[in-house]
Amino acid sequence: MELRLNVLRGVLTETITLEKQSQGIKSNKQLFKLLEKRKNASIRAANEFKAAGREDLTVKENEQISVLQSYLDTFDVLTADETVAAVEGIVRFALSKGAPPKKETVRVQLFRPATEDRAEGPLCEKIVDERLVTQTIDRLIAEVASQYGSLGKART
């Protein structure tokens, strides 16, 4: 119980610090990223403690990692298939307009917030694996570029 309390205190402290810097947590996505950042810091610390032969501190960090992971597991994270489908949908839409899409345009369309005249992007405020998004965009753009490149029409 004390371990969970200590982890929560650390998260609250960081949240308060962000609030004071006008960067407060305003969405589940931001909270998820904060918890993920703290978990990754604990993983690095545990590895350093293990290398230094400090088993007591390694155990403590691993326990914190478990607590943080239990909080992370409560979030609704898009699956790899859902993420890839969203990226493919934006690329297909761009192609239907007659031009190969640009990487940055695809990213903007995926994450754009809703406006009066536009719906939000399919990944707006969704919790996704950012590396998978980037890898998928890169792969699809390369495929499209190679198809258009053979026609002399490639754009990046």
MIGU-35358 format. One record per residue: residue number from 1; residue in three letters; x, y, z negated of N, C-alpha, C, O, CB in turn. Coordinates in pm, whole numbers, plus 32768, in hexadecimal, padded with zeros to 4 digits. Last residue first. Glycine has a CB too. Layout:
BEGIN
<NUM; 'ala'; <X; Y; Z>; <X; Y; Z>; <X; Y; Z>; <X; Y; Z>; <X; Y; Z>>
...
END
This chain:
BEGIN
<156; 'thr'; <8308; 857B; 9440>; <831D; 8554; 93B4>; <8301; 85C7; 935A>; <830D; 85BB; 92E0>; <83AB; 8523; 939D>>
<155; 'arg'; <8288; 84F5; 9570>; <829A; 8569; 9519>; <82B5; 8534; 948E>; <827F; 84CC; 9468>; <821D; 85C8; 951C>>
<154; 'ala'; <82A6; 8471; 96BB>; <82B7; 8463; 962A>; <82CA; 84E9; 95E6>; <830F; 8541; 9618>; <832D; 8408; 960A>>
<153; 'lys'; <8280; 8450; 97CA>; <8229; 84AE; 9784>; <823C; 84AC; 96ED>; <81E7; 84E1; 96A4>; <8199; 848F; 97A6>>
<152; 'gly'; <82EF; 8395; 9873>; <832D; 8418; 986F>; <82DC; 847F; 9823>; <82EE; 84F7; 9837>; <8344; 8449; 98F7>>
<151; 'leu'; <8293; 829B; 9864>; <824E; 82EF; 98C6>; <828A; 837D; 98CB>; <825E; 83D1; 9919>; <81BA; 82F5; 98A4>>
<150; 'ser'; <8324; 8235; 979E>; <8336; 81F4; 9820>; <82EF; 8243; 988E>; <830B; 8231; 9904>; <8301; 8164; 981D>>
<149; 'gly'; <82C0; 82CD; 96CE>; <8347; 82E7; 9700>; <835E; 82A9; 9788>; <83A4; 82E2; 97DC>; <83AE; 82B3; 969F>>
<148; 'tyr'; <81CE; 825D; 968C>; <81CD; 82DA; 96D6>; <8253; 82F9; 9713>; <825C; 8337; 977D>; <81A3; 834B; 967D>>
<147; 'gln'; <8238; 8178; 960C>; <81D5; 816A; 9678>; <81D1; 81E8; 96CE>; <81D2; 81E0; 9749>; <8148; 814D; 963D>>
<146; 'ser'; <82DF; 81E9; 954F>; <831A; 818F; 95B3>; <82BA; 817A; 9628>; <82E5; 816C; 969A>; <833F; 8107; 9573>>
<145; 'ala'; <8227; 827A; 94BC>; <828F; 82C2; 9506>; <82CD; 8268; 9571>; <82EB; 8295; 95E0>; <82FD; 82F4; 94A7>>
<144; 'val'; <8196; 81AB; 9445>; <8153; 8206; 94A2>; <81BA; 824D; 94F9>; <81A7; 825A; 9572>; <80FD; 826D; 9455>>
<143; 'glu'; <8260; 813E; 93A2>; <821A; 80EB; 9406>; <81D9; 8143; 9471>; <81E4; 8127; 94E8>; <81AF; 8093; 93C1>>
<142; 'ala'; <829F; 821D; 9304>; <8307; 81E1; 9359>; <82C7; 818B; 93C7>; <82F2; 818E; 943A>; <8369; 818C; 9304>>
<141; 'ile'; <81AC; 823D; 9280>; <81DC; 82A9; 92D7>; <8247; 8273; 9336>; <8249; 8297; 93AC>; <8215; 831F; 9284>>
<140; 'leu'; <81A6; 814F; 91EC>; <8141; 8168; 9253>; <816C; 81D5; 92B4>; <8154; 81CB; 932C>; <80BD; 818F; 9212>>
<139; 'arg'; <828B; 816E; 9143>; <827C; 80FA; 919D>; <821A; 8117; 920E>; <8238; 80FD; 9283>; <824D; 807E; 914E>>
<138; 'asp'; <8251; 825E; 90BB>; <82CA; 8252; 910D>; <82BD; 81E1; 9172>; <82DE; 81F0; 91E8>; <8344; 823A; 90B4>>
<137; 'ile'; <8163; 8213; 9036>; <8163; 8282; 9095>; <81DA; 8275; 90F3>; <81CB; 827E; 916C>; <8167; 830B; 904B>>
<136; 'thr'; <81CC; 8145; 8F96>; <8164; 8128; 8FF9>; <815C; 8196; 9062>; <8151; 817A; 90D9>; <80DB; 8117; 8FB4>>
<135; 'gln'; <8282; 81CE; 8EF6>; <82B0; 8161; 8F4B>; <824B; 8143; 8FBA>; <8270; 812B; 902C>; <82CA; 80E2; 8EF8>>
<134; 'thr'; <81D3; 8282; 8E72>; <8240; 82B3; 8EC7>; <8270; 8248; 8F28>; <8284; 8263; 8F9E>; <82B5; 82E4; 8E70>>
<133; 'val'; <812F; 81C9; 8DE7>; <80F5; 822B; 8E43>; <8160; 825A; 8EA5>; <8149; 825A; 8F1E>; <80B9; 82A4; 8DF5>>
<132; 'leu'; <81EE; 8149; 8D49>; <81A5; 80FC; 8DAF>; <8166; 815A; 8E15>; <8167; 813E; 8E8C>; <8138; 80A4; 8D6C>>
<131; 'arg'; <823A; 821B; 8CA4>; <829E; 81E0; 8CFE>; <8259; 8190; 8D6C>; <8285; 8192; 8DDF>; <8300; 8184; 8CB0>>
<130; 'glu'; <8150; 8249; 8C14>; <8180; 82AF; 8C72>; <81E7; 8278; 8CD4>; <81EB; 82A0; 8D48>; <81BC; 8324; 8C25>>
<129; 'asp'; <804E; 818F; 8BCC>; <80DF; 817D; 8BD1>; <8114; 81DB; 8C3D>; <8105; 81BF; 8CB4>; <8106; 80E6; 8BED>>
<128; 'val'; <7F4A; 825A; 8B39>; <7F81; 8202; 8BA0>; <8017; 81F4; 8B8D>; <8056; 8243; 8B48>; <7F61; 8237; 8C2D>>
<127; 'ile'; <7E2B; 82D3; 8AC7>; <7EAC; 82A4; 8A95>; <7EDD; 8239; 8AF6>; <7EA3; 81CD; 8B02>; <7EA1; 826D; 8A01>>
<126; 'lys'; <7D93; 83EF; 8B60>; <7D99; 835E; 8B48>; <7E25; 833B; 8B16>; <7E87; 837E; 8B36>; <7D76; 830E; 8BCB>>
<125; 'glu'; <7D84; 84F6; 8BAD>; <7D74; 84D7; 8B1E>; <7D6C; 8440; 8B00>; <7D42; 8419; 8A93>; <7CF7; 851A; 8AEB>>
<124; 'cys'; <7D54; 848A; 8CF0>; <7D51; 84FE; 8C98>; <7D2D; 84D4; 8C0A>; <7CC6; 8495; 8BF3>; <7CEC; 8568; 8CCC>>
<123; 'leu'; <7D4F; 83CB; 8DB1>; <7DA3; 83B0; 8D3C>; <7DA7; 8425; 8CDA>; <7DF5; 8424; 8C7A>; <7E30; 8390; 8D6A>>
<122; 'pro'; <7CAA; 842B; 8E7C>; <7C89; 83AB; 8E3C>; <7CDD; 838A; 8DC1>; <7CB6; 8335; 8D71>; <7C98; 833D; 8EA0>>
<121; 'gly'; <7C6B; 858C; 8E4C>; <7CB5; 851E; 8E88>; <7C99; 849E; 8E3B>; <7C75; 84A3; 8DC6>; <7D4B; 853D; 8E8A>>
<120; 'glu'; <7B21; 861F; 8E45>; <7BA6; 8605; 8E0D>; <7BE6; 8590; 8E54>; <7BA3; 853C; 8E8F>; <7B9D; 85EA; 8D75>>
<119; 'ala'; <7A90; 86CB; 8F5F>; <7A8C; 8665; 8EF5>; <7B18; 8651; 8EBF>; <7B7A; 866F; 8F02>; <7A51; 85DF; 8F2A>>
<118; 'arg'; <7A65; 8823; 8FA2>; <7AAF; 87A7; 8FB7>; <7A9D; 874A; 8F40>; <7A9C; 8775; 8ECD>; <7B43; 87C2; 8FCE>>
<117; 'asp'; <79EE; 8915; 8F68>; <79DB; 88DF; 8FEF>; <7A24; 885C; 9009>; <7A21; 882A; 907A>; <7A06; 8944; 9053>>
<116; 'glu'; <7A2D; 8945; 8E5E>; <79A3; 8955; 8E8B>; <798A; 8911; 8F11>; <791F; 88DA; 8F29>; <797F; 89E8; 8E96>>
<115; 'thr'; <7B0F; 8836; 8E0C>; <7AEF; 88C4; 8E1B>; <7A5F; 88CC; 8E4B>; <7A1E; 8866; 8E5E>; <7B52; 890D; 8E7F>>
<114; 'ala'; <7BC4; 8746; 8D4D>; <7B4E; 876D; 8D99>; <7B43; 8805; 8D9E>; <7B68; 884B; 8D40>; <7ACE; 8730; 8D5B>>
<113; 'pro'; <7D2A; 8720; 8D70>; <7CAF; 8730; 8D21>; <7C3C; 875B; 8D7B>; <7C51; 878F; 8DE8>; <7CC5; 8797; 8CAF>>
<112; 'arg'; <7DF3; 862C; 8E1B>; <7DB7; 86B2; 8E14>; <7D39; 86B4; 8DBD>; <7CE9; 8657; 8DC0>; <7D96; 86E3; 8EA1>>
<111; 'phe'; <7E7A; 853E; 8E42>; <7E71; 8572; 8DBA>; <7E27; 85F7; 8DAE>; <7E1F; 862E; 8D40>; <7EFA; 8580; 8D82>>
<110; 'leu'; <7E6F; 8504; 8F56>; <7E54; 849B; 8EF2>; <7E33; 84D6; 8E6A>; <7DD9; 84A5; 8E26>; <7ECB; 843D; 8EE6>>
<109; 'gln'; <7EC0; 85EE; 8FD2>; <7E37; 85C0; 8FE4>; <7E11; 8554; 8F7E>; <7D9D; 854C; 8F55>; <7E24; 8589; 9071>>
<108; 'val'; <7FCE; 85F4; 8F84>; <7F73; 8660; 8F5C>; <7EE3; 8630; 8F65>; <7E93; 8648; 8F0A>; <7F89; 86DE; 8FB3>>
<107; 'arg'; <802D; 850C; 9008>; <8033; 8518; 8F75>; <7FD1; 8582; 8F43>; <7F89; 856C; 8EE2>; <80C3; 853B; 8F48>>
<106; 'val'; <8004; 8555; 9115>; <7FC1; 84DF; 90DD>; <7FBC; 84E9; 9045>; <7F54; 84D2; 9008>; <8009; 845C; 9109>>
<105; 'thr'; <80B1; 862F; 9126>; <8021; 8641; 913E>; <7FD2; 85CD; 9103>; <7F69; 85E1; 90C6>; <8004; 864F; 91D5>>
<104; 'glu'; <81A9; 85B9; 9102>; <8177; 8615; 909C>; <80E1; 862E; 90AC>; <809A; 863F; 9049>; <81C1; 869A; 90A4>>
<103; 'lys'; <81BB; 8516; 91EF>; <81C2; 84DE; 9168>; <8182; 853B; 9101>; <812E; 8510; 90B2>; <8252; 84C2; 9142>>
<102; 'lys'; <80CE; 854F; 92F3>; <814E; 8570; 92B3>; <8148; 853B; 9224>; <80DD; 8535; 91E8>; <816B; 860C; 92B6>>
<101; 'pro'; <8030; 8474; 93E7>; <8032; 84C6; 936E>; <80C0; 84E2; 933D>; <811D; 8497; 935B>; <7FE2; 8481; 92FF>>
<100; 'pro'; <8005; 849B; 9544>; <8043; 8450; 94D6>; <804E; 84AA; 945B>; <8072; 851F; 9466>; <80D0; 841A; 9500>>
<99; 'ala'; <7EBE; 84F0; 95BD>; <7F4B; 8513; 95A7>; <7F84; 84BC; 9538>; <7F3E; 8498; 94DA>; <7F5A; 85AA; 9583>>
<98; 'gly'; <7DAB; 84BE; 95D5>; <7DFF; 84C5; 964B>; <7E91; 84E8; 9637>; <7ED9; 84FB; 9699>; <7DC7; 8524; 96A4>>
<97; 'lys'; <7D02; 8488; 950E>; <7D00; 8513; 953D>; <7D60; 8529; 95B1>; <7D68; 8596; 95E9>; <7D22; 8573; 94CB>>
<96; 'ser'; <7D47; 838D; 94C9>; <7CC8; 839D; 9511>; <7CB8; 842A; 9548>; <7C6A; 8442; 95A5>; <7C52; 837A; 94B6>>
<95; 'leu'; <7E27; 83BE; 9430>; <7E39; 8387; 94B7>; <7DBA; 8396; 950A>; <7DC1; 83AA; 9584>; <7E61; 82F3; 94AF>>
<94; 'ala'; <7DAC; 8414; 9345>; <7E03; 8470; 938F>; <7E15; 8440; 941F>; <7E11; 848F; 947D>; <7E8D; 847E; 9349>>
<93; 'phe'; <7D2B; 8324; 92FD>; <7CDD; 839C; 9318>; <7D2E; 83FF; 936B>; <7CFC; 8438; 93CB>; <7CAE; 83DE; 9294>>
<92; 'arg'; <7E08; 827D; 92CE>; <7DA9; 825C; 933B>; <7D57; 82D7; 9362>; <7D3F; 82F0; 93D8>; <7D4B; 81E8; 9311>>
<91; 'val'; <7E73; 8304; 91EE>; <7EC2; 82F9; 926A>; <7E66; 82DA; 92E0>; <7E75; 8316; 934B>; <7F30; 828C; 925C>>
<90; 'ile'; <7DA2; 82DF; 9137>; <7DCA; 8368; 915E>; <7E19; 8365; 91E0>; <7E05; 83BA; 9237>; <7E1F; 83A9; 90ED>>
<89; 'gly'; <7DA1; 81C4; 9128>; <7D2B; 820E; 9152>; <7D4C; 829B; 9180>; <7D18; 82C9; 91E6>; <7CC6; 8214; 90E1>>
<88; 'glu'; <7E9D; 8189; 90BF>; <7E7C; 815E; 9147>; <7E03; 81AA; 917E>; <7DFF; 81CD; 91F4>; <7E60; 80C8; 914A>>
<87; 'val'; <7E78; 81F0; 8FBD>; <7EDD; 822B; 9016>; <7EBD; 8207; 90A7>; <7EC1; 825D; 90FF>; <7F6D; 81FA; 8FF0>>
<86; 'ala'; <7DAE; 8142; 8F61>; <7D98; 81D3; 8F63>; <7DFA; 8217; 8FC4>; <7DD2; 826D; 9012>; <7DA8; 820E; 8ED6>>
<85; 'ala'; <7E2F; 8048; 8F72>; <7DB6; 8062; 8FC2>; <7D9A; 80F8; 8FCD>; <7D73; 8128; 9037>; <7D3D; 801B; 8F84>>
<84; 'val'; <7EF8; 8067; 8EB3>; <7F1D; 8057; 8F3F>; <7EA6; 8076; 8F99>; <7EB5; 80B7; 9001>; <7F51; 7FC8; 8F5A>>
<83; 'thr'; <7E51; 8073; 8DCD>; <7EAB; 80E2; 8DEF>; <7ED0; 80DD; 8E83>; <7EC8; 8142; 8EC9>; <7F2A; 80DD; 8D98>>
<82; 'glu'; <7DD6; 7F7B; 8DCC>; <7D85; 7FF5; 8DD2>; <7DD8; 806D; 8DFE>; <7DAA; 80C1; 8E4B>; <7D44; 8011; 8D4B>>
<81; 'asp'; <7EB9; 7ED4; 8DB3>; <7E62; 7ECA; 8E29>; <7E0C; 7F47; 8E3B>; <7DFB; 7F78; 8EAA>; <7E08; 7E4F; 8E1E>>
<80; 'ala'; <7F1A; 7F1F; 8CB8>; <7F6D; 7F34; 8D2F>; <7F17; 7F31; 8DAD>; <7F2A; 7F83; 8E07>; <7FDC; 7EC9; 8D37>>
<79; 'thr'; <7E14; 7FC0; 8BF9>; <7E65; 7F4D; 8C20>; <7EB9; 7F72; 8C9B>; <7EA0; 7FD7; 8CDD>; <7E0D; 7ED0; 8C3C>>
<78; 'leu'; <7E0A; 80D6; 8B20>; <7DEA; 809B; 8BA1>; <7E49; 8028; 8BC0>; <7EC0; 802F; 8BA3>; <7DF0; 8105; 8C11>>
<77; 'val'; <7DBD; 80B5; 89CC>; <7E26; 80D0; 8A2F>; <7DFF; 808C; 8AB1>; <7DD8; 8017; 8AB3>; <7EB1; 809D; 89FC>>
<76; 'asp'; <7D28; 8123; 88C3>; <7CFE; 80E6; 8940>; <7D61; 810F; 89AD>; <7D59; 817D; 89E3>; <7C6C; 8110; 8966>>
<75; 'phe'; <7DC3; 80DF; 8787>; <7DA4; 8137; 87F7>; <7D7D; 80E7; 8872>; <7DAB; 8077; 8886>; <7E1B; 8191; 8817>>
<74; 'thr'; <7E19; 802C; 86CD>; <7D8D; 8055; 86C3>; <7D62; 80B0; 8737>; <7CEC; 80CC; 8747>; <7D75; 809C; 863F>>
<73; 'asp'; <7F27; 8004; 86E8>; <7ECE; 7F9D; 871F>; <7E3A; 7FC4; 871A>; <7DE7; 7F85; 875B>; <7EE1; 7F1B; 86D4>>
<72; 'leu'; <7F96; 80D1; 8655>; <7F96; 80DB; 86E7>; <7F35; 8078; 8727>; <7EF8; 8094; 878E>; <8023; 80C3; 871D>>
<71; 'tyr'; <7F7C; 8063; 8554>; <7F30; 80DB; 8578>; <7F27; 80EA; 8610>; <7EBD; 810B; 8645>; <7F71; 8159; 853B>>
<70; 'ser'; <802C; 7F8D; 856B>; <7FA0; 7F71; 8549>; <7F48; 7FEA; 8567>; <7ED5; 7FD9; 8590>; <7F92; 7F49; 84B3>>
<69; 'gln'; <811A; 8016; 859A>; <80DF; 7FC6; 8606>; <804E; 7FA6; 85E8>; <7FFB; 7FA4; 8644>; <812F; 7F44; 861B>>
<68; 'leu'; <8142; 8084; 849C>; <812A; 80DD; 850D>; <80EB; 8091; 8582>; <8091; 80C4; 85C5>; <81AC; 811E; 853A>>
<67; 'val'; <816E; 7F93; 840F>; <80FF; 7FEC; 83EB>; <80DD; 8047; 8461>; <8068; 8055; 8484>; <8123; 8041; 836E>>
<66; 'ser'; <8254; 7F32; 8493>; <81D9; 7EE3; 848F>; <815F; 7F39; 846F>; <80F6; 7F29; 84AC>; <81E5; 7E72; 8429>>
<65; 'ile'; <8309; 7FFE; 8458>; <82E7; 7FE1; 84E4>; <8264; 7F93; 84EA>; <820F; 7FAF; 853E>; <8358; 7F93; 852A>>
<64; 'gln'; <8320; 7FDC; 8346>; <82E3; 8056; 837A>; <82B8; 8044; 840B>; <824F; 8075; 8434>; <8344; 80CB; 836E>>
<63; 'glu'; <83A5; 7EE6; 8347>; <8320; 7EEF; 830A>; <82D8; 7F6D; 833A>; <8260; 7F69; 8356>; <832C; 7EF1; 826F>>
<62; 'asn'; <8494; 7F35; 83BE>; <843E; 7ED4; 8403>; <83B1; 7ED3; 83CA>; <8350; 7EC1; 8414>; <847B; 7E48; 83F9>>
<61; 'glu'; <84F8; 7FDC; 82F5>; <84D3; 8015; 8377>; <8477; 7FB6; 83C3>; <8417; 7FE2; 8402>; <8552; 8032; 83CA>>
<60; 'lys'; <8525; 7F1A; 822A>; <84CB; 7F8D; 8213>; <849C; 7FC8; 8298>; <8425; 7FE4; 82AA>; <8511; 7FF9; 81BE>>
<59; 'val'; <85E2; 7E75; 82A5>; <8560; 7E3E; 827E>; <84FB; 7EAF; 826D>; <8489; 7EA5; 829A>; <856B; 7DEB; 81FC>>
<58; 'thr'; <86B6; 7F2C; 82B9>; <867E; 7EF0; 8332>; <85F2; 7EBA; 8316>; <8596; 7ED0; 8365>; <86D9; 7E7F; 8367>>
<57; 'leu'; <86F2; 7F58; 81B1>; <86B8; 7FC5; 81FE>; <867B; 7F95; 8281>; <8619; 7FCD; 82B1>; <8722; 802E; 821A>>
<56; 'asp'; <8757; 7E58; 8170>; <86EA; 7E94; 8121>; <86A4; 7F03; 816E>; <8629; 7F0C; 816E>; <8721; 7ECA; 809D>>
<55; 'glu'; <882D; 7E31; 8221>; <87B4; 7DE1; 8230>; <873D; 7E1D; 81E5>; <86CC; 7E16; 8215>; <87CD; 7D53; 8200>>
<54; 'arg'; <8915; 7EC8; 82A1>; <88B8; 7EF4; 8238>; <8833; 7EAE; 8249>; <87D2; 7EEA; 827A>; <88A6; 7F8D; 823B>>
<53; 'gly'; <89D2; 7EA8; 8369>; <89C8; 7E42; 8300>; <896D; 7E67; 828D>; <8977; 7E2D; 8221>; <8A4F; 7E25; 82CC>>
<52; 'ala'; <89D2; 7F4F; 843B>; <8A24; 7F7A; 83C9>; <8A1D; 7F15; 8356>; <8A5C; 7F2A; 82EE>; <89F7; 8003; 8398>>
<51; 'ala'; <891A; 7ED9; 84DF>; <89A6; 7EDC; 850C>; <8A04; 7F00; 8499>; <8A78; 7ED6; 8497>; <89B6; 7F40; 8580>>
<50; 'lys'; <8836; 7F13; 8448>; <885F; 7E87; 845B>; <88F2; 7E80; 8484>; <893E; 7E2D; 8451>; <8806; 7E41; 84C6>>
<49; 'phe'; <882A; 8026; 8463>; <883E; 7FEB; 83DE>; <886D; 7F5B; 83E8>; <88C2; 7F2F; 839B>; <87BB; 7FF2; 838C>>
<48; 'glu'; <87FB; 8038; 8578>; <8875; 8071; 853F>; <8891; 8036; 84B5>; <8904; 8017; 8495>; <8868; 810A; 8535>>
<47; 'asn'; <8701; 7FB9; 8588>; <8774; 7F83; 85D1>; <87F9; 7FB7; 859A>; <885A; 7F6D; 858F>; <8769; 7FA6; 8666>>
<46; 'ala'; <8668; 8068; 84ED>; <8677; 7FDC; 84C3>; <86EF; 7F9C; 8508>; <873B; 7F52; 84CA>; <85F7; 7F8C; 84E3>>
<45; 'ala'; <8676; 8150; 858B>; <86B1; 814F; 8504>; <86C9; 80C0; 84D6>; <8732; 80A1; 849D>; <8656; 819A; 84A0>>
<44; 'arg'; <85E7; 80FD; 866E>; <8675; 8126; 867A>; <86BA; 8120; 85F2>; <872B; 80EF; 85E7>; <8680; 81B6; 86B4>>
<43; 'ile'; <84F0; 80D1; 85F2>; <8535; 8062; 8637>; <85C9; 8082; 8645>; <861E; 802D; 862B>; <84F6; 8049; 86C3>>
<42; 'ser'; <84B1; 81D0; 859B>; <84C7; 8166; 8538>; <850F; 80EE; 8576>; <8561; 80AE; 8535>; <8442; 8138; 84FB>>
<41; 'ala'; <848E; 824D; 8690>; <84F8; 827D; 8637>; <8518; 8213; 85CE>; <858C; 81FF; 85AB>; <84CE; 8301; 85F4>>
<40; 'asn'; <83AF; 81C0; 86EB>; <842E; 81B4; 8734>; <84A4; 81E4; 86E0>; <8511; 81AB; 86E7>; <8428; 8202; 87B7>>
<39; 'lys'; <82F2; 821D; 8630>; <8313; 818E; 8637>; <839A; 817B; 867C>; <83ED; 812D; 864E>; <82A4; 8140; 8683>>
<38; 'arg'; <82E9; 832D; 8670>; <8317; 8304; 85EB>; <833F; 8270; 85EA>; <83A2; 824A; 85AB>; <82A9; 831E; 8581>>
<37; 'lys'; <827F; 8317; 8774>; <8301; 8357; 875F>; <833C; 832D; 86D7>; <83B2; 830D; 86CE>; <82F4; 83F1; 8765>>
<36; 'glu'; <8187; 82A7; 873C>; <81E6; 825C; 878E>; <8274; 8294; 877B>; <82D4; 8248; 8774>; <81BC; 8262; 8823>>
<35; 'leu'; <8111; 8379; 86B1>; <8127; 82F8; 866D>; <818E; 82A5; 86B8>; <81E3; 8263; 867B>; <80A3; 82AA; 8660>>
<34; 'leu'; <810D; 8439; 8781>; <8154; 8453; 8704>; <8173; 83D1; 86BB>; <81E4; 83BD; 868D>; <8100; 84B0; 86A9>>
<33; 'lys'; <806A; 83BB; 883D>; <80F6; 83D8; 885F>; <8149; 83F5; 87E2>; <81BD; 83CE; 87DA>; <80FD; 8450; 88BF>>
<32; 'phe'; <7F78; 83B3; 87AC>; <7FB8; 8337; 87D8>; <804C; 834F; 87F4>; <80A1; 8301; 87CA>; <7F72; 82FE; 8854>>
<31; 'leu'; <7F44; 84C5; 879D>; <7F5C; 8479; 8722>; <7FA3; 83F6; 8743>; <7FFF; 83CE; 86FC>; <7ED8; 845D; 86D8>>
<30; 'gln'; <7F1B; 84FD; 88AC>; <7F89; 853E; 8864>; <7FAA; 84F3; 87E4>; <801F; 84E3; 87C1>; <7F66; 85D0; 8845>>
<29; 'lys'; <7E38; 845E; 88DC>; <7EB2; 8448; 8929>; <7F2A; 8484; 88E2>; <7F95; 8446; 88DC>; <7EA4; 8483; 89B6>>
<28; 'asn'; <7D78; 84D1; 883B>; <7DA8; 844B; 881A>; <7E2C; 842D; 8861>; <7E84; 83EB; 882B>; <7D3F; 83E2; 883E>>
<27; 'ser'; <7DC7; 862E; 8805>; <7D88; 85BF; 884E>; <7DC1; 853A; 881D>; <7E2B; 8534; 87DE>; <7D9E; 85CE; 88E7>>
<26; 'lys'; <7E52; 86EB; 8781>; <7DC9; 870D; 87A7>; <7D82; 869D; 87F1>; <7D0E; 86AB; 8818>; <7DCA; 8789; 87FB>>
<25; 'ile'; <7F43; 8743; 86A8>; <7F08; 86CB; 86E4>; <7E75; 86E9; 8701>; <7E26; 86FD; 86A5>; <7F18; 864D; 8687>>
<24; 'gly'; <7FE3; 8883; 86EF>; <7F9D; 881F; 869F>; <7F66; 87AA; 86F0>; <7F5D; 87AF; 876B>; <7F2D; 8860; 8656>>
<23; 'gln'; <8097; 894A; 8721>; <8096; 88D5; 8779>; <804C; 8863; 8735>; <8073; 87EF; 8741>; <8125; 88AA; 879E>>
<22; 'ser'; <80DC; 8A22; 8682>; <806F; 8A31; 86E5>; <806D; 89C0; 874A>; <8046; 89D4; 87BD>; <807C; 8AB7; 872E>>
<21; 'gln'; <817F; 89E4; 85B7>; <81C2; 8A0C; 8632>; <815D; 8A20; 86A3>; <8184; 8A2E; 8717>; <822B; 89A3; 865A>>
<20; 'lys'; <80D1; 8989; 84FB>; <8115; 8A08; 84DF>; <815B; 8A3D; 855B>; <816F; 8AB6; 8567>; <817A; 89F6; 846D>>
<19; 'glu'; <8094; 8892; 8570>; <802C; 88F9; 8563>; <806C; 8982; 854E>; <8040; 89E4; 858B>; <7FCE; 88D9; 84ED>>
<18; 'leu'; <8184; 8809; 854D>; <8157; 8829; 85D4>; <80ED; 8897; 85D2>; <80ED; 88EF; 8628>; <8120; 87AB; 861A>>
<17; 'thr'; <817C; 87F0; 8435>; <81EA; 883A; 8475>; <81C2; 8863; 8502>; <81DC; 88D5; 852B>; <826A; 87E4; 8478>>
<16; 'ile'; <809E; 874B; 841D>; <809A; 87D2; 83E5>; <8107; 8829; 8423>; <80EF; 889E; 8441>; <80AB; 87CD; 834B>>
<15; 'thr'; <8106; 8663; 8496>; <808F; 86A5; 84CD>; <8085; 8735; 849D>; <8068; 8790; 84EB>; <8010; 8658; 84A7>>
<14; 'glu'; <81D3; 8621; 83E7>; <81F4; 8646; 8471>; <817F; 868D; 84B4>; <8194; 86EA; 8502>; <821B; 85C9; 84C3>>
<13; 'thr'; <8138; 85E7; 8306>; <819F; 864F; 8301>; <81C1; 867F; 838F>; <81CA; 86F7; 83A9>; <821E; 861C; 82BA>>
<12; 'leu'; <80A1; 850E; 8364>; <805F; 858C; 833E>; <80C3; 8600; 833B>; <80A4; 866E; 8369>; <801C; 857E; 82B5>>
<11; 'val'; <816C; 8451; 8385>; <811C; 847A; 83F8>; <80D8; 8500; 83DB>; <80D6; 8559; 8430>; <80B3; 840E; 841D>>
<10; 'gly'; <81C4; 8438; 8279>; <8220; 8463; 82E3>; <81D6; 8496; 835D>; <81FE; 84FB; 8398>; <827A; 83F0; 830A>>
<9; 'arg'; <80D9; 83D9; 8202>; <8113; 8458; 81D7>; <8172; 848F; 8241>; <8170; 8507; 825F>; <815D; 8447; 8150>>
<8; 'leu'; <80C2; 82E0; 8282>; <805F; 8349; 829A>; <8092; 83D2; 8270>; <8078; 8435; 82B4>; <7FDF; 8328; 824F>>
<7; 'val'; <81A2; 8261; 8211>; <819B; 8274; 82A2>; <8137; 82E3; 82C2>; <8154; 833B; 8314>; <8172; 81F0; 82E9>>
<6; 'asn'; <8154; 8260; 8104>; <81CD; 82A7; 812D>; <81CF; 82C2; 81C4>; <81F8; 832D; 81F0>; <8249; 8256; 8106>>
<5; 'leu'; <8070; 81BD; 8113>; <8065; 8246; 80E3>; <80DD; 8299; 810F>; <80CE; 830B; 813A>; <8057; 8248; 804A>>
<4; 'arg'; <80E2; 80CC; 8162>; <8082; 8111; 81BA>; <8073; 81A3; 8194>; <806A; 81FA; 81EA>; <7FFA; 80CB; 81B6>>
<3; 'leu'; <817C; 809D; 8079>; <81BC; 80AB; 80FB>; <8160; 80F5; 815B>; <818B; 8153; 819F>; <81E2; 8021; 8133>>
<2; 'glu'; <80C1; 807D; 7FB0>; <8119; 80F1; 7FAA>; <815D; 8109; 8031>; <8175; 817C; 8057>; <8183; 80DD; 7F3C>>
<1; 'met'; <8052; 7F89; 8000>; <8000; 8000; 8000>; <8057; 807E; 8000>; <803A; 80DE; 8047>; <7FA2; 8000; 7F87>>
END
